[in-house]
Amino acid sequence: MPPGILREATVDVGAIAANIRHLRRLTDAEVIAVVKADGYGHGAARSAAAALDGGAARLGVADVTEALALRRAGIDAPILSWLHAPGASFAEAAAHGIELGVSSADQLMAAAAAASVDRPVVVHLKLETGLGRNGIAPGDWQVVLSEAARLERIGKIRVVGVFSHLSNTTEADDRQALTVFKEGLGVAASVGLTPRLWHIAATHAAIALPEARLGCVRVGIGMYGLSPFADKTSADLGLRPAMTLRAPVVAVRRVPAGQGVSYGYTHRTERETTLALVPLGYADGVPRQASSWGPVTIGGRRFTVAGRIAMDQFVVDVGDHPVAVGDEAVLFGDPTLGVPSADEWADAAGTINYEIVTRIGPRVHRRQVSA
């Protein structure tokens, strides 16, 4: 650990670029790299730059605020934003060339209103195909897509894409949604729309359902080297996890048998042992639900969190293993290097690896590396 750093997440931008290259080769499709939620906790700007270096053609974010932050960071690649506040104005987004995901007639009209005389607003029309979230409902396709075609003809918008999202429930469910999506594409064609991009597959379907690739895929969790499958690891998919979460041991205490550990004494020592204190807690995104279950390596040896994870720290019972203040404790990283994985922490907390990396908090210093 660097001197004076209390908690750190290293982000391997080389791994992000390599993961994008790998998924581009696998899918033979244009890649929209998803960097919403601060790049799933990895840092939006650094993740975006790495993804573009790996060959991504576009970036995807949830909201316009995220897109504008990337512009301020110097990212000039196409950026798609698809989740909007009711009544939002798209003037600033249009001025910065942000592409808008449009899920309703109201959003379509707001996008058109943001156009200037010589600059149509670029949109991707989102179709609802069974996920039950946002998107233009099938009953509204004819009317809304016809209006989109009219607005395109008069220079208010340019429809560059039509998209949707899959549930990843079963292969049959995803194929059904794909069938509905293709019906929507048929409606778009019938009213005169000729979008260059069709996209419905995120990482899961991009890998597992080749017919959903459609020449363009949105890659989120996969670009960060994590698997969206319960039965396949990152290594199985040829991906490298980009984030390693670690902290120095800040205190070591030798205690007798029967010593209570952390709040509630849910762990009591069975014999004389050594306790090591690690300065990461639920304020930093380490899930309290993983108390007494989360894995940690210290000095290359694996241990388990002892007792409850507190706001700022947790304890590891290391037995008689020699541990000293300053030794590195690794919570998760690339398991092929002998450390726990984000998936193991997800299992310990009863959640998914997406949440484990995304929830890592702002107190955790991020340091960019490239292996």
N, C-alpha and C positions, 0 to 999 in steps of 0.2 A: 504494500500500500504506500502511496506517496505520503511523505511526512505532513502532518497537520490535517489530513482528510479523514473525516469521521465516518463517512458513508459514501459509496461510489457505485455507479453503474457505468461500466465501459461499454461502448457501442462500436462494434466492428463494422465500419462502413464497407470494408472489402467484402465481408460476408453478405451484406445487403445487395451490393452490385452483383456478386456471384450468384445469389439466389434468383435475382431477376433474369440474368443471362440463362440460367438453367431452365427456368419456367418458360422463357421465350422459346428456347429450343424444343422443350417438351410439347408445348401447345401450338407452335408455329403460328402464333397470333400476336397482334398488336397488344401491348400491355399498358393498362392504366394502373399506375402504382398508387395505392391508397395510403395517404399519410395523415389521415384525420387523427384527432385526439393526440396531437403532438407526436405524430408518427408512432402510434400505439405505445407511447411512453419513451420512444427512442430519440425523439427530437425531430420535428417535422422538416426543418430546413436541411439538416444533415442527411436525413433519410431520403428526402426528395432528390438531393444532389447525387447521392449514391445510386438511387434507382435510375436516374437519367443516365448516369455513367454506365449502368448495366444494360441500357438499351430501352428503357421504358419510354413510350411516346407521349404519355399524358400523366397527370397527377390527379388524384381524386381526394376530396375532403368533404366533410359533412356540411359545413356552413361557410358563408361568404367571409366571415371574420377570419377563419383559418386560411382561406385563399388569399386574402389581402395581406396577411402576415407573411406568406411565402413571397408575394411580390415585393414587400418591403425588404425581405432577406436577399433579394436579387434573383429570384427564380423567375425566368421569363418563359418557361414551357407552358403549353396549354394546361389549364387547371379546371376541373369540373367540380362544382359544388351543388349538392342536391337536397339539402334540408333547410327550409326557410321559415322564418317567423311570419305569423299572419300579418298581412298588410305591409310586408317589407318592401322597401324601394330597392330597385336593382341598379340605380344610377351609378353608384360608386363601383360596383362590380363590373358594369359594362365599360366604364371608363378605363378600367385596368385589364380589360380583355378576359374576364372570368367567364367560363362557360357555365350555363345554368341548367340544372336538372329541373324539369317542369313536370309537376304532378297534378295540376288542376287547371281549369279554365282561368281562374283568377290569377294564378302564377304566370300563365301564358300572356295574359293581357299586361301584367306588370312588367314582364320581360320586354314586350313590344314597346311599352311606354318609355323604357330606358334607352331606346335606340336614338341615334343621332341621324342627321341627314345622310351622312356618308358611312355610317357604321351600324350595320344590323347587329343585334345581340345574338350570340351563338347559343343554341339550346340543344339539350338532349331531352326528348320526351320520355317520361317514365310511365310505363304501363303496369297496372295492377294485374298480376297473373296468379294470385292465390295466396300470397303471404299475409294479406290482411293488414298491410301497413299503408304507406302512401303510394301514390300512383294513380293515373287516370283509370277510372273504372271501365270495364268492358262496355257497359251500357252508354258510356259517354264518348267512346272512341271516335265514332263517326263525326260527331259534332266538333269535338275539340281538335281532332287531327285535321278536319276540313278547315277549321279556322287557322290552324298553324300553317297549312298550305297557302291560304290567302295572305296571311301576314308575311310569309316568305316571298310570295310573288310581288308584294309592294315594298319589299326591302326593309321591313321592320325586324325580322328575325332570320336566322339561318339555321335550319335543322341539320345538325351534323351527326346526331345520334338518336337512336331509340333504345331504351334499356329497361331492365327489370331486375328482380332479385329472386333467388331460390331459397327454399327452406332448409335444404340438406337433411330432410327427414328420412326419406327413403329414395332409392333410385326411381321407383315408380312415381312418387310425388313430384320429383324434379322433372321427369319426362313429361308428366301431365302439364306442369307449369310451362315447360318449353313449347309444348304444343299450343297452349293458349297464347304464348308470346308470338309464335309464328303466325297465328291468326291475326294478331294485332299488326304485325309487319305487313300482312296482306291488306289490311285496312289502310295503313299508311301509303302503300303503293297505289291503292285504288283512288286516293284523293290527290295523288301527284307528288307525294313526298319521296325523295330519293336520298335518305341519309347514308353517309359513308360508313358509319359505325353501327353495329348491332352488338349489344353486350348484355348478358344475363349471368354469366359464370363468374363467381369469385374463386378463391383458391381451391375450395373443395371440389366444385364441379369442373374447374379448369383441369384438374388432375384426373378426376374419377369419371367424368361424363364427357368424352370427347365431342359428342354431337352438340354440346352446349357452347363450344368455344366460339363458333360463328365469326371467326376472324379477329375477335377482340375479347380480351378477358380483363377483369379487375383483380389485381393481386394485392391482398392485404396481409393476412397473417403469414402467408408463405414467404413474402419478401423479407420478413424478419427472422426467417429460419425456423418457424414453429409449424407443427403439423395440425391441420384441422380435423384429423381423424383420430378416433379413440384407439384404433388397432394398428396405427402406423406411426413410427417415430420420425423425427426430422431426418435422421440418417437413412431410414428406409426410403424417404422421398428425395434424397440427394440434396438436402438443405442444411445450412449451417446456422445455428442460433446466433444472433448478433449481440444480444445483451448478456452481460455477466454482472450480477449484483453481489457486492462484497463489502466488508467492513473490517476494521482491525478489532481484535480483542482488546477491550479497554480496562478490564479488571480480571484478576484471577484470585480465587479464594479457596483455600482448603477447608473443608467442613466435615463435621462428624456425621455418623448415621443418624437419621431422623430429622435432619435439617429441612425445614420448609423452604420452598423455592417460589418466588414471585407471588403475585396476588392470589389469594384464596388457597394457597398451599396445595394446589392440585397435584403437585409433585413433591414427594419427600424422599430424601436420599435413603437408600437401603443399607449403605455402609459408608465408611469414610471415603471421601471422594473430592474431586476438584471441580469447581464451578467456574465457567468462563462467561464473561458478560460481553454481548455483542450489541452495538449501538444502532440497531434498526428496529422499528416498531410499526404499529399500525398507522401512525402518522406518516410514515414513509411508504405505505402501501403493502406492508407485510401483513397478510391476513390474520387477524386474531383467531379466526376459525381453525387455523392450522396449529394452534397451541398444542404442545405435547406430541405433534405429528410431523411438523416441518423438518426436512433434512438439511443438514449443514455439513460442509467439510472444513476442518481446521487442520492445517499442516498435512493435507493430503489424506486425512482419515475422516470417515463419515460418522456423524453423530445426529442426534435428534433434539429438537427444542425441548427443554425441560420446563414444564409448567406453562403458565400463561404468557403469551406475547403481550407486552405492555405498549403504551403509546410510543415510547422512544427506544425500547431495548427489550432483549430477551436473554435468557440464560441457557447455557448448554452444559450438561453434566458430562464431563470428559473422563470420569473415572480416574485412573492412574496415568493416563496418557500425558506426556509432558507438553504443557501449553504455557506460553508466556504472553505478557502484554505486548501488543504489536503484531502478533501472529495474524495472518489473514484468514478470515472466515468467509467462505463462499456459500451463498444461499442457492444460486442457480446460475447456469451458463450452458456451455456445450457439453453434454454428457459424454461425448466421445473423448473428452479430456479428463474424465474422472471426477467430475463435479455433478451435483444434482441438476435436474432439469426443471424448467418452469412447469412442465407437465406434472412432476412429482408434487410440487407445491400446490398445483391446482387440485390434484387428487386429495391432498391433505386437507385442503380448505373446502372441498366439495364444490369446486367451480371449474373454469376452463382456463387454458393457458393464455388466451387473449386478455382476460382480466388481470392475471398475475403481472404481466409486463406493463399493461396500460395504466394500472393504478399506482405504479411507482411514483412517489410524490416529489415535489419541487425541492425538498431539503436534500435529496440525494444528488450529489454532484455527478453530472454526466461528463465523461471523458471519451473523446473520439479516438479510436485506434483503427488500424487497418492491417489485418494479418494476411 
